[in-house]
Amino acid sequence: MLFRTPAYYSRFRCIAGDCRDSCCIGWEIDIDEDTAAYYDSVGGDFGRRLRDNIADGCFVLGEEERCPFLNSRNLCDIYTNLGEEHLCQICSDHPRFYEWFGSVKEGGIGLSCEAAAALILSEDMSLTEEEIQEEDFGECDSALYSLLLSAREMLFSHLRQDGLCGALCTALDFAEMLQQNIDEGRYVLPEWAEVSPAHTPDTAGVTDFFISLEQISPDWAPELRAAPERPEVGLTAEDEAMLRRIAVYFIYRYFLKGAHDGEILSRVKLAAVSIHIIAMLRRHGGDMLLTAKNYSKETEYCEENIEALCDAFYDRDIFTTARIKGLLRLDLTGIS
């Protein structure tokens, strides 16, 4: 099997106790069946502690929703007592993600992790490939996969080279035309050209929609409400470079999923609207890395929120292609 990842994937290392937003706090942690069976076999005091702190296939969170095995130094007692190989699957993988396309497996690291976000924002994404010993998995339409792989390369190329605002606006039109081709059974790449005008955005409506979503952190909704009231700071060329890398990350992570379901427009809209929210918060004084991490945590890592967004991209007037273009032009025009 071919395994494709960003070049920085292999350099990711958990920063453990130095992390300012531990993934062992505030998250329901599911335990896979194999690991649960192993934990049930562990003897001694630590085995009893394991069984006393697991219920319904999950760790029983303690005060402040901390994992019961996260110690006072924010280190994992399971790791130190049993070894890394005996972490449950979700703890072992996070923040890594994977997607399978028959004989191709893609992997990456998620923006919701502080250490991963630092890597994603610090360098342009380049992809590496290697052969691994793993059986084919996740069958998909091979012709559609090939089409979308070519389309994704086009998106990458323009996002890396063109002005970010123009590239994202054109990407939205490109995705609309490509979606129409796919829906009509024509696996043909459209021309790369901006074909529709931008409309006045409903910035308050977009912010209100995000506030209406499921909140993981109690600080997220107040931050979204307060940001527009703070003074604006201009976005710099460095900010644009980081936003460009975030856009590439979203296209890499989500666009090729369309090979499974034929849906690509909502995934390009997800990238564009994500850039709007992150850029808006940054324009009002937010730290780029922490803003991107928090946005990812609240949006990407809540299945209900992703589903609500993808539905809204078709159902809500605030998320038409023309209005998303308006958001981008408001955020990204005049970067110094």
N, C-alpha and C positions, 0 to 999 in steps of 0.2 A: 504494500500500500504506500502511496505517496503521501507524505506528511508535510503540509505547508504552514509556515508560521512567520510572523514578523521576526526580523533579525534579533530584536531585543528580547524576544520571548525567553530564550535560554538564560538570559542574564537576570531574570527576576529572582529576587530573594525577599522573603518575608522579613520585615524589620522588627517583628515580635513586640517586645516591651516598649520599643521606641515609637510605635504607631500611635497617632493622636486620636484615631477612631477605630478601635479594635473590631474586627469582624466577629469576635467572640462575645460581643455585647450587643444586645438588642435584636438578635436574629434567632429565629427558631432553627435549630440545628438537627436535621434528620440524620438518623443512623442507618446505613445500608444493612441489609440482612446478614451478609458475611461478617461484617464488623460486629454487629450485635451478637451474633453467635460466639464470636471470639471473646467479647467482653463478658459474656455469660459464663465462659470457662475459666476466667482469671480467678485465681485463688487469693487467699490472704486478705489483709485489711483493705488493700486497694481494690480488690475484686468486689468486696462488700460495698465499698464507696461507689464503685461504678454502678452496681445494681440499685443502690439506694437513690441514685440521681438520674435514672432513666425511666421514662414512662411513655407509653404509647409510641415507641420508636423514636423518641427525641430526648435530648438532655433537658432536665428540669431546670429552667433558668432561675437564678437566685435574685438577690437584691440588685436593683438597677438593671435587671434583665441580663445579668452576667452569666456566662456559662459556668456551671459549678466546678469546672476544672481549670478555670482561669484564675491563677493565684494572685497574690497581692502585688507581684512584680509584673503582672500582665503577661505571664508565661504560662504555657499549657502543661498541666501536671500529667496528662496522658502521654504527651511527647516525652517528658523527662523520665517517667516511670516505665513506659512500655516501648518507646521508640517511635520514630516517625512513621515506620511501616504499619503501625497499628492505629493511626488516626483513621476516622471514618472517611468515606470517599469524598464527601463535600468539603471536609476540612483539609484533606490532602490536595484537592484540586484547586480550591479557591485561591486567587481570583482567576484561575485559568478557565477557559471555555473551549469547547470543541464542537465541530459540525462535520457530519459525514456525507459524502457524495459518491456512493459506490466505492470505487477504488481510490478515492481521494479523501483525506482527512485534513481539516483545517483547525488550527488552534490559535489561541491568543491569550492575552491577559486583560482583565476588565478594568475599566476606568474608575470603578468605585473604590479601588484599593489605593491608598496614598502612595505606596512604593511603586505600584504599577503605573499610576497616573504620572509620576515623576519621569518614568521611562518614556511613556507615550508622548508627553509634551516636550521632551528634550531633544528628540531627533525625528527626522523624516522616516516614515515607514518604508522599509525594503523587505521583500519577502524571500525566505529561504525554503528550500525543498530537500527532503531526504527520504530514502526508502526505509520503511519500518516493517517489522513482522507483525502484521495485524490483518485479520480477515476483512474482506469487503463488507461494508455495512451502510445502511441508509440509502437504498436505491432511489434514483431520481431520473427524470427525463434527460437522457444524455445530450440530446440536441439542444434542449433549453439550457442545460448547464453550460454547454459550450458558448451559446449566445450570450448568456449572462456573464460568463468569465471574460469574454471580449468587451462587453459593455462596461464591466467593472474596471478593466484596464483603461478604457477611455475616460471614465470618471476620475480615476487616480491621476492620469496624465494631466488633465485640465486643472484638477484641484491643486496639483503641485506647481504648475507653471503659470496659470492665469491669475488675475486678480481674484481674491477669494469671493467677493460679492458677485462679480460677473460669472465666475465658475459655478457657484451654487445656484444662481438664478437660471443659467442655461441648463444645469443638471436637472432642475425641476421640469423644464420643458422637454428635455431629452427623455426623462422618465415617463412623462405623460404619453409621449409618442410611442415609446417602446412598450408601455403597458397596453396601449391600443393595439399595436401589432401582435402582441402575445395573445390578447383576448380574442383576436380575429384569426388566430392560428398561423400567423405569418412571422416566422422567426427571422426577422430582418432588422438590422441596426438602422435607426433613423440617422439623419444628419445631425451633427452637433451645431445647433444654432438656437439662439433665443428667439422665440416666435410670438410670445404674448407679453403684453405690458404688465407692469406692476400696478397694484391698486393700493389705496390708502389702508394701512393695517389697523386692526383693532387691538392695540397693545394691551389695553386693560382687559379686554375679553380673553386674550391668550393667557395673561397672568392669572385671571380668575379661574380659568379652566384648570391650570396646573395646581392652583390652591385647592380646587375641588377634588383632586385625586387623593388616593390613599397616602397618608403621611407616615413615613418610617421614623423620621426624627421630628421631635416637637419644635425644633428651631427652623425647619424648612419653610413652612407657610409664613411665619412672621418675617423671615428674610425676604421672601418674594413680595410681601406687602410693603415692606419698608424701603426696599431698594429704590423705587422710582422717586421717593421723596428726598433722597440724598443728592448732594451735588454730583454732577457728571465729571468724570475725568476722561480725557481723550485716550482712545486706544492707540497703542504704539505698533511699530512694525514687528516688534517681538511678540506682542499680543496676537497680531494677525498670524504669525508663524505658528503659534500654539493652537489657535483656533483652526487653522488649516489642518494641523495634525489630528485634532479632534474630529474634524469632518471626515478625514481619511479613515480614522478608526471606526466611525459609525458605518461608513460604506463597507469597509472590510468585514465587519462583524455581522452585518445584517443583509446586505444586498443579495448575496449568493443564496440565501435561504429561499429566494424566489424559485430556485430550481426544484423545490419540493411542492410549492403551491401556486406558482405563476404570479405571485404578488410582489411587485417591485416598487410601485409608485409610493406607497405608504412608507416604505423603508428609506427612500430618498427624502421624503418629507420629514421623517424622523431625524435624519442627519441635519437638515436645514433648520428645523425648529429647535433642535438641541443647541445649535450654534447661536440662534437668537437668544435663548434663555441664558446661556453661559455668557455671551457677549454683553447682554443687558446688565447682568449682575456685575460683571467686570467694569462696565462703563460707570457704574455707580459705586465704585470703590472696592469691589470684592477681589480677593486673592484668586488668581486664575486657577492654580492647582487645586485649592480647596473647593472652589466653586464647581469646577468640573467633576471632582470626586463626589461632592454632595449631590449634584444633579444626577450623576450616574446611579448613585445609591438609591435615590428617590424614584427614579424613572425606570432604568434598565432592570433593576433587581427587585421589582415588584411586578409579577406577571399580570395582575389586574390593571396596573397603570399602563403597561405596554399595550394591552388589548384595548383599553379605553382610548388611548391615543390613536391607534391604528383605525379604530372605528370613526373617531372624530375627524380624521383626515379626509374622510369621504362625506361625513354627515354634517359637519359644522362649517358655516360660512366663513368663520375666522381662519380656517385652515385651507382655503382655496389656494391653488398655486399662485395666483396673482397677489393674494394678500400675504402669503409667506414671502414672496419677493419684496413686498413693501416693508416687511419686518427687517429683512436682510439689508435693504438699502438704508433704512433708518439706523441700523446698528453699525454697518461696516463702511459706509461712505465717509471719506475724509480721514482715513487712518494716517497718522503722521509717522 
